[in-house]
Each structure stands twice: as structure tokens, then as C-alpha cells.
Amino acid sequence: MLKAHSWYGIDFFVGSASSNASFLMVYQNYDGPLYIIPAKTLYNKELFEKLPIEQGLSWEYFAAHLPLYPVVISAFAYIMGYLKSMLFTSIFYSVLLGLFFYALIDKLRLTEKPLLLTTVFLFLPRFLVVRSVGAPETMFLFFILSSIYYFEQKNYLIAGFLGGLAAMTKSPGILLAGGYGLAIIEEWIRTKRFNWRWFFLALIPLGLVAVFKLYAIQYGDFFAYFKSGDNIHLVKPFAVFNAGATWVGSWWLEDVIFYFFLYGLALYSLKDHWNRSFFYVPLVFFVSTLFVEHRDIARYSLPMWPFAVIAFQQFFTSKRFAVIAAILLPAIYLYAWNFMLHNTLPISDWSAFL
């Protein structure tokens, strides 16, 4: 991050609580530091009560932060400390995700320009932010894509295992099971054959059950996730346009329409794709996103982004896109810079996160 307060008259600190830019502001980005708490305590109340958490968050609140990302943070923390481990985990899985996406589209011959398409994949503005701060999205997307790859290879055991890891990273990972279920129903209707190995895909919901079992031990409540606060945002179709909702709070929402158009058009383009999970998995995520009552649709829709890149690969690897992308690249970085400077958790005492 450059130590500059403005760029050609653009003030980066309008409305900011502090004009003292430092790398700490990268650490402070939501919800990164909050994942450090379960990384240090594994939801143990006695350990939690020893931490000086100044934000006033309850022990129950952290059940909303699923354990796989914190567990990996904790593993690397022995070497580099929790804050650096938090960023390292995000970046490590960003690298794995980029490499796997390249290998996937190259092996399945989904494009003639896999390196260029992978670069486009990594530079979606919202994705550029989440892969640069503490966030579980890169881990989540890696497990989703790797699970889908093995599903298409008909290795349902590994697909189910990786899907279970996705569900242990973020609760929407359970939607993989819905997408696979639709693909299986289509195959069964077409072939009239039942494959008993499909049962291995039950590992996906079992991953989430394992999380809830951990909560039953630590919280004494199997359903602690659903009682952790205002974190269930599936309400009704197009709920994001409820400007008065707690997690919306705005009527400037034109960009949401464009996201819905992007992913809707991608789905239409993928409806006849020979890899059926490439259509059904993003379909389930798309329908669920329409019900989300939260301003950050860009983040909630990230699981559909790899499939949109694949659907429009000819456009994204064309000269006309490259020219415009080159012109707008500074805008992407300015967006990310602004976002990371302002999307910060107020922290004055860092001892709980060290």
C-alpha cells in the first residue's frame, strides 16, 4: 500500500477515522481479525474470556465464523504469529486457486488462452480485495472448484470430501450438494442407471454437521450457528433492494443489477455445457444470491465468478477486452485501495489478535 493521502486530487481518507495509513489497515479489514479469535480459542469459552476483545462481541457471535479457516491460521501461527498467518493463509490459497483454475481450464480445454483467462479470473475488483486481506473466500473457492473437478471425473469420494471442506469453510458450501443433486437427477433420467458412489457426496452436508457437532461440544448447542446473531441473510427474492435492512442501508444499488445480469447471462451460456455441474452448481448459487439481503452481493456471488469467466472466455481473452481492461486497471486498484482503507475493524488494543 502506498503511503499517500491522495492521488491527483482523489482523497483516500474522506470519512475515514484515521489518516495514518499503515499495513495495520490491511490486517484490520473485515472480517479477518475476527477469524483469529476462534483460531486462538477454538470456541472455548474460558479461553475467549481471557482475551481483551474491545469490540464487545459475545462468545456466541463467533459461531458465525466457521472453523476451517481459523484452524489453518492457527497451524501457521506457530511459525509467523496470528496476524501474518491470517494473510498468509489467504494468499497461499489464492496461489493454489490460481494454479488450480489454470490447470482446470487447460486440462478440460475450456479455452485456448488459459494463462490470460486465469489473469482475468484473479482481477475481479471484489476478488482482488478478498484475496489480499484476511478472508476465507480463496480457500472456499479452491475447495469448490477442486470438488467440481473430481465430480466431473466421477471420483465422487474426493469430490464429496473436498465439498465437505468447503462446507466447513463457509456455510454456503452446502449448496454444492444441491448443484450435484440436480446434475445426478439429470443423469439418472437420461441413463436410467443408479450409481451407488453418489452416496459419497453426502460428505458435503456431513462437513457442516461436523461443524455443528463441534459447536455442540463447545457451546452446548448443536444449532449455535443459527443463534450467533444477524448472520442469516436469505430472506426473499431481491431482498437486497430493501434499503432499510440492517445489512443494506442504501438505495444506490445499480451495480447489483449488473451482477445479476452478469451471472444470469453466464448461466444461460452454460445451460448446455457438457460438464453439467458447471451449470447446476452456479445455478443453485445464483438462485440463493437472489434471496440475499446484504449490500455486498459482489462477495456473496463470488462462487459464480469462475463459471462466468469460463462462460465468456472468448470475450475475456479478446483484444477488445484486453484494451479496455488495461485502461481500467488503475481504476481497479483505486477501488481496492479505497475499500481496504475504509472497510476496517476499529482496533486500538491489538493484544487479542497477537
Number of C-alpha atoms within 10 A of each C-alpha: 11 9 9 12 14 12 9 5 7 10 12 19 17 13 9 12 11 11 13 13 16 12 12 13 20 22 22 23 24 19 18 23 26 22 27 26 25 25 24 21 17 20 23 16 13 10 13 18 12 10 14 13 18 12 10 7 10 13 17 17 18 20 24 19 25 22 22 22 26 26 18 16 28 25 15 16 21 10 10 14 15 25 21 16 23 28 20 20 26 25 20 14 20 23 16 15 23 18 14 17 24 19 15 17 18 15 11 10 11 15 18 13 17 20 18 16 25 23 14 18 22 19 16 15 17 18 19 17 22 23 23 19 24 31 24 25 23 26 24 27 24 24 24 23 23 19 27 27 21 16 22 16 12 13 17 23 19 20 29 28 20 25 34 28 27 31 30 27 26 21 18 16 25 21 21 27 21 17 21 24 17 18 18 18 13 13 15 13 10 9 9 9 9 12 9 8 11 18 11 15 25 16 24 26 21 20 24 24 17 16 21 21 18 18 23 14 12 16 19 11 15 17 16 21 22 15 14 17 14 11 14 14 14 16 14 13 14 16 19 28 20 16 17 11 14 12 17 19 14 14 12 11 14 9 11 17 11 11 15 18 12 15 22 18 14 22 23 13 16 23 16 11 13 10 17 20 23 27 24 22 25 26 24 18 22 19 12 18 24 18 16 23 24 25 23 14 21 18 15 17 19 19 22 24 22 19 22 23 20 21 24 17 19 16 14 22 21 13 11 10 14 15 10 10 16 10 11 12 13 11 13 17 15 16 15 18 16 14 15 21 22 19 15 20 16 13 16 8 10 14 10 18 20 13
